[in-house]
Amino acid sequence: MADNIEVAGKTIATDEISSVHYQRAKLIHGADGTNAGDVALTNPLPVDAMLNTGVIQSSGSQLTPKFAVINLAATGTLVAAVTGKRIRVLSLLMTIDVLTGDETYTFKSGGGGTALTGDLGEASAAAAVLVVQYNFSPLGHFQTASGSLLELSLGVAAEAQGSLCYVEV
C-alpha cells in the first residue's frame, strides 16, 4: 500500500484506501491568473461568513424579524394576535419600574391566558428598577399559541418600558 502514483513521468499525489487511489489536491487562492499561495494555517482561505439579519430561516421558510415597543403602565398587549401565526420572541430588553415591592411579571399567550414564563421579579424590590434582558436566540425564548396575542402581565404597581424582536411562525 503506497500513496502517490506516477503517470506519464509525473507524480500524482494520492491517498490509497483499500487499494484504491484517491487524488489529493491542495487549495490555492488569489485573483484570476495569480497564485496567492497554498492554503495553510499561516495563509488561510479568505472566507467571509455573514449573518443575514433581514430574514431568519425556519423549516425552509423565510421569516422577517419584527420589532415592538414596550410601554405599559399596567398589564397589556405587547404584540397583537395574527391569525394562524404564533408570536416567537427572539430577543427582549426592558426595564420594570416596581413602585410598591413584591411585584412580579409574566409573559402570557392571549389576554389573561396561558403563562409562557413563571412569575418573574423580586419580592422586595420596592422603588426599584428591574432590568430584563433576553439576548438574541434564533430559536426563540418563548412563543404564543397560534392566533394569540403576546401579553405582559404586570403586578398592581409596576410599569414596563423597552423593546422586543419577534417573528411570526
GIJOCOR-V299074 format. One record per backbone hydrogen bond with DSSP energy under -0.5 kcal/mol. CO is the residue of the C=O (numbers start at 1). NH is the residue of the N-H. E is the energy in kcal/mol with one decimal. If there is no record, write none. Layout:
BEGIN
co:CO nh:NH e:E
co:CO nh:NH e:E
END
This chain:
BEGIN
co:5 nh:12 e:-3.7
co:7 nh:10 e:-1.9
co:10 nh:7 e:-3.3
co:10 nh:12 e:-0.5
co:11 nh:13 e:-0.5
co:12 nh:5 e:-2.1
co:13 nh:24 e:-2.7
co:15 nh:17 e:-0.6
co:15 nh:22 e:-2.2
co:17 nh:20 e:-1.4
co:20 nh:17 e:-3.1
co:20 nh:22 e:-0.5
co:21 nh:23 e:-0.5
co:22 nh:15 e:-2.3
co:27 nh:39 e:-2.6
co:29 nh:36 e:-3.5
co:31 nh:34 e:-2.5
co:37 nh:29 e:-1.2
co:40 nh:43 e:-1.0
co:43 nh:40 e:-1.4
co:45 nh:47 e:-0.9
co:47 nh:49 e:-0.6
co:48 nh:50 e:-0.5
co:51 nh:53 e:-0.9
co:56 nh:63 e:-3.3
co:58 nh:61 e:-2.0
co:61 nh:58 e:-2.6
co:61 nh:63 e:-0.6
co:63 nh:56 e:-2.5
co:63 nh:65 e:-0.6
co:66 nh:166 e:-2.6
co:68 nh:164 e:-2.2
co:69 nh:71 e:-0.6
co:70 nh:162 e:-2.3
co:72 nh:160 e:-2.7
co:76 nh:152 e:-2.6
co:79 nh:150 e:-2.5
co:82 nh:85 e:-2.4
co:82 nh:147 e:-0.6
co:85 nh:147 e:-2.8
co:86 nh:88 e:-0.7
co:86 nh:169 e:-2.2
co:87 nh:89 e:-0.6
co:87 nh:144 e:-1.7
co:88 nh:90 e:-0.5
co:88 nh:167 e:-1.9
co:89 nh:141 e:-3.0
co:89 nh:142 e:-0.6
co:90 nh:137 e:-1.6
co:91 nh:165 e:-2.5
co:92 nh:134 e:-2.9
co:93 nh:163 e:-2.6
co:94 nh:132 e:-3.4
co:95 nh:97 e:-0.5
co:95 nh:161 e:-2.3
co:96 nh:98 e:-0.8
co:96 nh:130 e:-2.8
co:97 nh:99 e:-0.7
co:97 nh:159 e:-1.5
co:98 nh:127 e:-0.8
co:98 nh:128 e:-0.8
co:104 nh:155 e:-0.7
co:105 nh:120 e:-2.8
co:106 nh:153 e:-3.4
co:107 nh:116 e:-3.6
co:107 nh:117 e:-1.1
co:108 nh:110 e:-0.7
co:108 nh:151 e:-2.6
co:109 nh:114 e:-1.2
co:110 nh:113 e:-2.2
co:114 nh:109 e:-3.0
co:120 nh:105 e:-2.4
co:122 nh:103 e:-0.7
co:122 nh:125 e:-1.0
co:123 nh:102 e:-1.3
co:125 nh:128 e:-1.8
co:128 nh:98 e:-2.8
co:128 nh:130 e:-0.5
co:130 nh:96 e:-2.5
co:130 nh:132 e:-0.6
co:132 nh:94 e:-2.7
co:133 nh:135 e:-0.6
co:134 nh:92 e:-2.2
co:137 nh:140 e:-1.2
co:142 nh:89 e:-2.4
co:145 nh:148 e:-2.0
co:149 nh:110 e:-3.1
co:149 nh:151 e:-0.6
co:150 nh:78 e:-3.3
co:150 nh:79 e:-1.4
co:151 nh:108 e:-2.8
co:151 nh:153 e:-0.6
co:152 nh:76 e:-1.9
co:152 nh:154 e:-0.7
co:153 nh:106 e:-2.0
co:155 nh:158 e:-0.7
co:157 nh:99 e:-2.7
co:157 nh:100 e:-0.7
co:159 nh:97 e:-2.8
co:160 nh:72 e:-2.6
co:161 nh:95 e:-2.9
co:162 nh:70 e:-3.2
co:163 nh:93 e:-2.6
co:164 nh:68 e:-2.3
co:165 nh:90 e:-2.5
co:165 nh:91 e:-1.6
co:166 nh:66 e:-3.3
co:167 nh:88 e:-2.7
co:167 nh:169 e:-0.6
END
